[in-house]
Amino acid sequence: MPSISLTRHLIEEQRLGHVTPDLRLLLEVVARACKRISVAVGKGALGDVLGEAGGDEASINVQGEAQKKLDVISNEILLEANAWGGHLAACASEEMEHSQQIPDAFPRGNYLLVFDPLDGSSNIDINASVGTIFSVLRCPEGVTAAEDHHFLQPGSSQVAAGYCLYGPSTMLVLTIGHGTHAFTLDREQGSFVLTKAHMRIPEQTREFAINMSNQRHWEAPTQAYVDDLLAGKDGARGKDFNMRWVAAMVGDVHRILTRGGIFIYPWDRKDPSKPGKLRLMYEANPMAMLVEQAGGAATTGRERILDIAPTSLHQRVPVFLGSKDEVDTATRYHLQHDSAAA
Ligand code: F6P
């Protein structure tokens, strides 16, 4: 069987009417940028890429987090690649306060690109997995100068979503609404090769992912749900669960797409002004689309993530995603708690 490259896969999808020529070319540009990021990440201590950006004065991003050099490098690679691509009206990045229109001097297209250039960046300095997450929306018709509010579309409007995982191998996982497919970077050839078509998440699982150090800050139904996971065979669930935490959402979601599980970043009381840690547009929406396209589910513990109407570019939400039956169970704990309290 000859191997199927990302390019060939997308051309076949175009023939089937699943993707427009413009979206296909835009995804190729994003994939090319991810290859460049993969090279930068792979240099590690041999390149001048580790540590914090900004030298002595740490540079702080719009999320209030210290930026790593690789956050900044990855953001620049994605911006630069897409400025010249000709398929975008504007892009928005987790690292930038506002969206950026494609400058007048450059060719413009009809899509909006949203990205987290380097997710899980606390893993950079320990040589563990990190990744790029992206989402593509249509620019509303008739809009010639896209602004932040044009991006505020529910996740169900995404026309494509994906991530690139920089781990022992570099993998691009992509959906254009017709299944979730995984491509592995062939470093010698420089091309992404289809290695798993139509990923499927088992509906049931015995594995969960959550940062347990926040346990005391969670709300009651999250506590009750996780208590029952921990009670294992001796508790209400009647089976033992294992726990894993990569501390980079791309790594945890990749494991779940590969062998099932539930990933949780719930609302917590540590900072009551933040309804969760993860960002709706840059993390929750693209991952929810990938997971649903692989037969899984994604909620906030109460509602489907892809149904949320965003109110701001950097909005945060609680996230429960992965194996369908397990996400449904976790959601039930929260909804039953709410109706008992009502
Ligand atoms: O974007 C935030 C992120 O790095 C995710 O990739 C990851 O799942 C999470 O934060 C890790 O959070 P914590 O540091 O609380 O474990």
Boltz pocket constraint, residues with backbone or C-beta under 6 A from the ligand:
constraints:
  - pocket:
      binder: B
      contacts: [[A, 119], [A, 120], [A, 121], [A, 122], [A, 211], [A, 247], [A, 248], [A, 249], [A, 250], [A, 277], [A, 278]]
      max_distance: 6.0
